[in-house]
Amino acid sequence: MALSEPALPGTSARQVAETLVHVPHRLLALRGADGVDEQAVGRTVRDFLR
């Protein structure tokens, strides 16, 4: 799972991980902000999902 956070990476990740505690998962927390390089985010998510 990739999570785009409104502030610093990891801000909401704990709550998501706690919610998914009974489901096997991997979590990638990314900072979502104006002016984010969409191509760099795409590469990061693709690399994470490999």
mmCIF file as gemmi writes it, N, C-alpha and C atoms, coordinates in Angstrom:
data_model
loop_
_atom_site.group_PDB
_atom_site.id
_atom_site.type_symbol
_atom_site.label_atom_id
_atom_site.label_alt_id
_atom_site.label_comp_id
_atom_site.label_asym_id
_atom_site.label_entity_id
_atom_site.label_seq_id
_atom_site.pdbx_PDB_ins_code
_atom_site.Cartn_x
_atom_site.Cartn_y
_atom_site.Cartn_z
_atom_site.occupancy
_atom_site.B_iso_or_equiv
_atom_site.pdbx_formal_charge
_atom_site.auth_seq_id
_atom_site.auth_asym_id
_atom_site.pdbx_PDB_model_num
ATOM 1 N N . MET Axp A 1 ? 0.838 -1.156 0 1 0 ? 1 A 1
ATOM 2 C CA . MET Axp A 1 ? 0 0 0 1 0 ? 1 A 1
ATOM 3 C C . MET Axp A 1 ? 0.89 1.228 0 1 0 ? 1 A 1
ATOM 4 N N . ALA Axp A 2 ? 0.56 2.179 -0.828 1 0 ? 2 A 1
ATOM 5 C CA . ALA Axp A 2 ? 1.255 3.46 -0.848 1 0 ? 2 A 1
ATOM 6 C C . ALA Axp A 2 ? 0.306 4.507 -0.289 1 0 ? 2 A 1
ATOM 7 N N . LEU Axp A 3 ? 0.808 5.292 0.643 1 0 ? 3 A 1
ATOM 8 C CA . LEU Axp A 3 ? 0.002 6.306 1.321 1 0 ? 3 A 1
ATOM 9 C C . LEU Axp A 3 ? 0.608 7.668 1.058 1 0 ? 3 A 1
ATOM 10 N N . SER Axp A 4 ? -0.167 8.566 0.481 1 0 ? 4 A 1
ATOM 11 C CA . SER Axp A 4 ? 0.284 9.935 0.281 1 0 ? 4 A 1
ATOM 12 C C . SER Axp A 4 ? -0.227 10.754 1.452 1 0 ? 4 A 1
ATOM 13 N N . GLU Axp A 5 ? 0.688 11.277 2.237 1 0 ? 5 A 1
ATOM 14 C CA . GLU Axp A 5 ? 0.318 11.983 3.456 1 0 ? 5 A 1
ATOM 15 C C . GLU Axp A 5 ? 0.279 13.493 3.221 1 0 ? 5 A 1
ATOM 16 N N . PRO Axp A 6 ? -0.604 14.184 3.931 1 0 ? 6 A 1
ATOM 17 C CA . PRO Axp A 6 ? -0.73 15.63 3.736 1 0 ? 6 A 1
ATOM 18 C C . PRO Axp A 6 ? 0.435 16.415 4.338 1 0 ? 6 A 1
ATOM 19 N N . ALA Axp A 7 ? 1.145 15.827 5.264 1 0 ? 7 A 1
ATOM 20 C CA . ALA Axp A 7 ? 2.247 16.537 5.93 1 0 ? 7 A 1
ATOM 21 C C . ALA Axp A 7 ? 3.518 15.702 5.808 1 0 ? 7 A 1
ATOM 22 N N . LEU Axp A 8 ? 4.202 15.5 6.891 1 0 ? 8 A 1
ATOM 23 C CA . LEU Axp A 8 ? 5.438 14.72 6.885 1 0 ? 8 A 1
ATOM 24 C C . LEU Axp A 8 ? 5.149 13.238 6.722 1 0 ? 8 A 1
ATOM 25 N N . PRO Axp A 9 ? 6.011 12.503 6.011 1 0 ? 9 A 1
ATOM 26 C CA . PRO Axp A 9 ? 5.834 11.06 5.886 1 0 ? 9 A 1
ATOM 27 C C . PRO Axp A 9 ? 5.818 10.405 7.261 1 0 ? 9 A 1
ATOM 28 N N . GLY Axp A 10 ? 4.887 9.495 7.452 1 0 ? 10 A 1
ATOM 29 C CA . GLY Axp A 10 ? 4.789 8.787 8.728 1 0 ? 10 A 1
ATOM 30 C C . GLY Axp A 10 ? 3.739 9.356 9.656 1 0 ? 10 A 1
ATOM 31 N N . THR Axp A 11 ? 3.185 10.527 9.318 1 0 ? 11 A 1
ATOM 32 C CA . THR Axp A 11 ? 2.206 11.171 10.186 1 0 ? 11 A 1
ATOM 33 C C . THR Axp A 11 ? 0.963 10.3 10.381 1 0 ? 11 A 1
ATOM 34 N N . SER Axp A 12 ? 0.467 9.711 9.317 1 0 ? 12 A 1
ATOM 35 C CA . SER Axp A 12 ? -0.737 8.876 9.38 1 0 ? 12 A 1
ATOM 36 C C . SER Axp A 12 ? -0.411 7.391 9.285 1 0 ? 12 A 1
ATOM 37 N N . ALA Axp A 13 ? 0.821 7.066 9.01 1 0 ? 13 A 1
ATOM 38 C CA . ALA Axp A 13 ? 1.198 5.674 8.77 1 0 ? 13 A 1
ATOM 39 C C . ALA Axp A 13 ? 0.897 4.781 9.97 1 0 ? 13 A 1
ATOM 40 N N . ARG Axp A 14 ? 1.104 5.278 11.172 1 0 ? 14 A 1
ATOM 41 C CA . ARG Axp A 14 ? 0.847 4.465 12.361 1 0 ? 14 A 1
ATOM 42 C C . ARG Axp A 14 ? -0.622 4.058 12.438 1 0 ? 14 A 1
ATOM 43 N N . GLN Axp A 15 ? -1.521 4.994 12.192 1 0 ? 15 A 1
ATOM 44 C CA . GLN Axp A 15 ? -2.95 4.687 12.245 1 0 ? 15 A 1
ATOM 45 C C . GLN Axp A 15 ? -3.338 3.682 11.16 1 0 ? 15 A 1
ATOM 46 N N . VAL Axp A 16 ? -2.78 3.832 9.973 1 0 ? 16 A 1
ATOM 47 C CA . VAL Axp A 16 ? -3.074 2.892 8.887 1 0 ? 16 A 1
ATOM 48 C C . VAL Axp A 16 ? -2.555 1.507 9.25 1 0 ? 16 A 1
ATOM 49 N N . ALA Axp A 17 ? -1.323 1.426 9.751 1 0 ? 17 A 1
ATOM 50 C CA . ALA Axp A 17 ? -0.737 0.139 10.124 1 0 ? 17 A 1
ATOM 51 C C . ALA Axp A 17 ? -1.547 -0.53 11.238 1 0 ? 17 A 1
ATOM 52 N N . GLU Axp A 18 ? -2.016 0.259 12.209 1 0 ? 18 A 1
ATOM 53 C CA . GLU Axp A 18 ? -2.836 -0.301 13.285 1 0 ? 18 A 1
ATOM 54 C C . GLU Axp A 18 ? -4.153 -0.834 12.748 1 0 ? 18 A 1
ATOM 55 N N . THR Axp A 19 ? -4.73 -0.14 11.79 1 0 ? 19 A 1
ATOM 56 C CA . THR Axp A 19 ? -5.995 -0.581 11.197 1 0 ? 19 A 1
ATOM 57 C C . THR Axp A 19 ? -5.812 -1.876 10.422 1 0 ? 19 A 1
ATOM 58 N N . LEU Axp A 20 ? -4.658 -2.035 9.784 1 0 ? 20 A 1
ATOM 59 C CA . LEU Axp A 20 ? -4.395 -3.208 8.955 1 0 ? 20 A 1
ATOM 60 C C . LEU Axp A 20 ? -3.622 -4.298 9.696 1 0 ? 20 A 1
ATOM 61 N N . VAL Axp A 21 ? -3.596 -4.237 11.006 1 0 ? 21 A 1
ATOM 62 C CA . VAL Axp A 21 ? -2.771 -5.149 11.8 1 0 ? 21 A 1
ATOM 63 C C . VAL Axp A 21 ? -3.064 -6.626 11.491 1 0 ? 21 A 1
ATOM 64 N N . HIS Axp A 22 ? -4.29 -6.959 11.131 1 0 ? 22 A 1
ATOM 65 C CA . HIS Axp A 22 ? -4.661 -8.355 10.863 1 0 ? 22 A 1
ATOM 66 C C . HIS Axp A 22 ? -4.568 -8.727 9.383 1 0 ? 22 A 1
ATOM 67 N N . VAL Axp A 23 ? -4.065 -7.813 8.573 1 0 ? 23 A 1
ATOM 68 C CA . VAL Axp A 23 ? -3.957 -8.038 7.139 1 0 ? 23 A 1
ATOM 69 C C . VAL Axp A 23 ? -2.478 -7.943 6.748 1 0 ? 23 A 1
ATOM 70 N N . PRO Axp A 24 ? -1.948 -8.962 6.089 1 0 ? 24 A 1
ATOM 71 C CA . PRO Axp A 24 ? -0.559 -8.841 5.634 1 0 ? 24 A 1
ATOM 72 C C . PRO Axp A 24 ? -0.428 -7.638 4.693 1 0 ? 24 A 1
ATOM 73 N N . HIS Axp A 25 ? 0.524 -6.779 4.971 1 0 ? 25 A 1
ATOM 74 C CA . HIS Axp A 25 ? 0.684 -5.588 4.139 1 0 ? 25 A 1
ATOM 75 C C . HIS Axp A 25 ? 2.084 -5.01 4.289 1 0 ? 25 A 1
ATOM 76 N N . ARG Axp A 26 ? 2.447 -4.209 3.307 1 0 ? 26 A 1
ATOM 77 C CA . ARG Axp A 26 ? 3.636 -3.357 3.376 1 0 ? 26 A 1
ATOM 78 C C . ARG Axp A 26 ? 3.136 -1.951 3.143 1 0 ? 26 A 1
ATOM 79 N N . LEU Axp A 27 ? 3.701 -0.998 3.848 1 0 ? 27 A 1
ATOM 80 C CA . LEU Axp A 27 ? 3.22 0.376 3.759 1 0 ? 27 A 1
ATOM 81 C C . LEU Axp A 27 ? 4.352 1.308 3.366 1 0 ? 27 A 1
ATOM 82 N N . LEU Axp A 28 ? 4.118 2.09 2.333 1 0 ? 28 A 1
ATOM 83 C CA . LEU Axp A 28 ? 5.051 3.121 1.906 1 0 ? 28 A 1
ATOM 84 C C . LEU Axp A 28 ? 4.368 4.455 2.139 1 0 ? 28 A 1
ATOM 85 N N . ALA Axp A 29 ? 4.886 5.26 3.048 1 0 ? 29 A 1
ATOM 86 C CA . ALA Axp A 29 ? 4.309 6.566 3.348 1 0 ? 29 A 1
ATOM 87 C C . ALA Axp A 29 ? 5.108 7.635 2.605 1 0 ? 29 A 1
ATOM 88 N N . LEU Axp A 30 ? 4.421 8.375 1.764 1 0 ? 30 A 1
ATOM 89 C CA . LEU Axp A 30 ? 5.045 9.433 0.972 1 0 ? 30 A 1
ATOM 90 C C . LEU Axp A 30 ? 4.429 10.769 1.334 1 0 ? 30 A 1
ATOM 91 N N . ARG Axp A 31 ? 5.219 11.8 1.253 1 0 ? 31 A 1
ATOM 92 C CA . ARG Axp A 31 ? 4.694 13.137 1.505 1 0 ? 31 A 1
ATOM 93 C C . ARG Axp A 31 ? 3.982 13.624 0.251 1 0 ? 31 A 1
ATOM 94 N N . GLY Axp A 32 ? 2.749 14.025 0.414 1 0 ? 32 A 1
ATOM 95 C CA . GLY Axp A 32 ? 1.998 14.605 -0.686 1 0 ? 32 A 1
ATOM 96 C C . GLY Axp A 32 ? 1.989 16.11 -0.505 1 0 ? 32 A 1
ATOM 97 N N . ALA Axp A 33 ? 2.407 16.839 -1.499 1 0 ? 33 A 1
ATOM 98 C CA . ALA Axp A 33 ? 2.452 18.296 -1.397 1 0 ? 33 A 1
ATOM 99 C C . ALA Axp A 33 ? 2.34 18.898 -2.789 1 0 ? 33 A 1
ATOM 100 N N . ASP Axp A 34 ? 1.999 20.163 -2.823 1 0 ? 34 A 1
ATOM 101 C CA . ASP Axp A 34 ? 1.943 20.855 -4.103 1 0 ? 34 A 1
ATOM 102 C C . ASP Axp A 34 ? 3.332 20.867 -4.722 1 0 ? 34 A 1
ATOM 103 N N . GLY Axp A 35 ? 3.395 20.682 -6.004 1 0 ? 35 A 1
ATOM 104 C CA . GLY Axp A 35 ? 4.664 20.73 -6.704 1 0 ? 35 A 1
ATOM 105 C C . GLY Axp A 35 ? 5.476 19.45 -6.622 1 0 ? 35 A 1
ATOM 106 N N . VAL Axp A 36 ? 4.847 18.36 -6.161 1 0 ? 36 A 1
ATOM 107 C CA . VAL Axp A 36 ? 5.552 17.084 -6.075 1 0 ? 36 A 1
ATOM 108 C C . VAL Axp A 36 ? 5.862 16.589 -7.479 1 0 ? 36 A 1
ATOM 109 N N . ASP Axp A 37 ? 7.04 16.056 -7.659 1 0 ? 37 A 1
ATOM 110 C CA . ASP Axp A 37 ? 7.447 15.498 -8.946 1 0 ? 37 A 1
ATOM 111 C C . ASP Axp A 37 ? 6.724 14.168 -9.143 1 0 ? 37 A 1
ATOM 112 N N . GLU Axp A 38 ? 5.666 14.185 -9.935 1 0 ? 38 A 1
ATOM 113 C CA . GLU Axp A 38 ? 4.83 12.995 -10.126 1 0 ? 38 A 1
ATOM 114 C C . GLU Axp A 38 ? 5.61 11.82 -10.686 1 0 ? 38 A 1
ATOM 115 N N . GLN Axp A 39 ? 6.56 12.084 -11.555 1 0 ? 39 A 1
ATOM 116 C CA . GLN Axp A 39 ? 7.355 10.996 -12.14 1 0 ? 39 A 1
ATOM 117 C C . GLN Axp A 39 ? 8.223 10.337 -11.073 1 0 ? 39 A 1
ATOM 118 N N . ALA Axp A 40 ? 8.783 11.13 -10.171 1 0 ? 40 A 1
ATOM 119 C CA . ALA Axp A 40 ? 9.607 10.572 -9.087 1 0 ? 40 A 1
ATOM 120 C C . ALA Axp A 40 ? 8.746 9.747 -8.137 1 0 ? 40 A 1
ATOM 121 N N . VAL Axp A 41 ? 7.55 10.224 -7.848 1 0 ? 41 A 1
ATOM 122 C CA . VAL Axp A 41 ? 6.629 9.465 -6.986 1 0 ? 41 A 1
ATOM 123 C C . VAL Axp A 41 ? 6.269 8.15 -7.67 1 0 ? 41 A 1
ATOM 124 N N . GLY Axp A 42 ? 5.984 8.193 -8.954 1 0 ? 42 A 1
ATOM 125 C CA . GLY Axp A 42 ? 5.66 6.984 -9.708 1 0 ? 42 A 1
ATOM 126 C C . GLY Axp A 42 ? 6.783 5.964 -9.664 1 0 ? 42 A 1
ATOM 127 N N . ARG Axp A 43 ? 8.015 6.42 -9.856 1 0 ? 43 A 1
ATOM 128 C CA . ARG Axp A 43 ? 9.169 5.509 -9.781 1 0 ? 43 A 1
ATOM 129 C C . ARG Axp A 43 ? 9.305 4.901 -8.39 1 0 ? 43 A 1
ATOM 130 N N . THR Axp A 44 ? 9.13 5.733 -7.369 1 0 ? 44 A 1
ATOM 131 C CA . THR Axp A 44 ? 9.248 5.251 -5.984 1 0 ? 44 A 1
ATOM 132 C C . THR Axp A 44 ? 8.208 4.185 -5.691 1 0 ? 44 A 1
ATOM 133 N N . VAL Axp A 45 ? 6.966 4.413 -6.098 1 0 ? 45 A 1
ATOM 134 C CA . VAL Axp A 45 ? 5.894 3.444 -5.854 1 0 ? 45 A 1
ATOM 135 C C . VAL Axp A 45 ? 6.144 2.17 -6.662 1 0 ? 45 A 1
ATOM 136 N N . ARG Axp A 46 ? 6.533 2.295 -7.918 1 0 ? 46 A 1
ATOM 137 C CA . ARG Axp A 46 ? 6.822 1.09 -8.72 1 0 ? 46 A 1
ATOM 138 C C . ARG Axp A 46 ? 7.945 0.273 -8.109 1 0 ? 46 A 1
ATOM 139 N N . ASP Axp A 47 ? 9.005 0.945 -7.664 1 0 ? 47 A 1
ATOM 140 C CA . ASP Axp A 47 ? 10.126 0.224 -7.021 1 0 ? 47 A 1
ATOM 141 C C . ASP Axp A 47 ? 9.664 -0.468 -5.748 1 0 ? 47 A 1
ATOM 142 N N . PHE Axp A 48 ? 8.811 0.178 -4.986 1 0 ? 48 A 1
ATOM 143 C CA . PHE Axp A 48 ? 8.306 -0.406 -3.739 1 0 ? 48 A 1
ATOM 144 C C . PHE Axp A 48 ? 7.459 -1.651 -4.01 1 0 ? 48 A 1
ATOM 145 N N . LEU Axp A 49 ? 6.677 -1.615 -5.08 1 0 ? 49 A 1
ATOM 146 C CA . LEU Axp A 49 ? 5.762 -2.716 -5.377 1 0 ? 49 A 1
ATOM 147 C C . LEU Axp A 49 ? 6.437 -3.909 -6.051 1 0 ? 49 A 1
ATOM 148 N N . ARG Axp A 50 ? 7.688 -3.779 -6.422 1 0 ? 50 A 1
ATOM 149 C CA . ARG Axp A 50 ? 8.402 -4.903 -7.053 1 0 ? 50 A 1
ATOM 150 C C . ARG Axp A 50 ? 8.739 -5.962 -6.06 1 0 ? 50 A 1
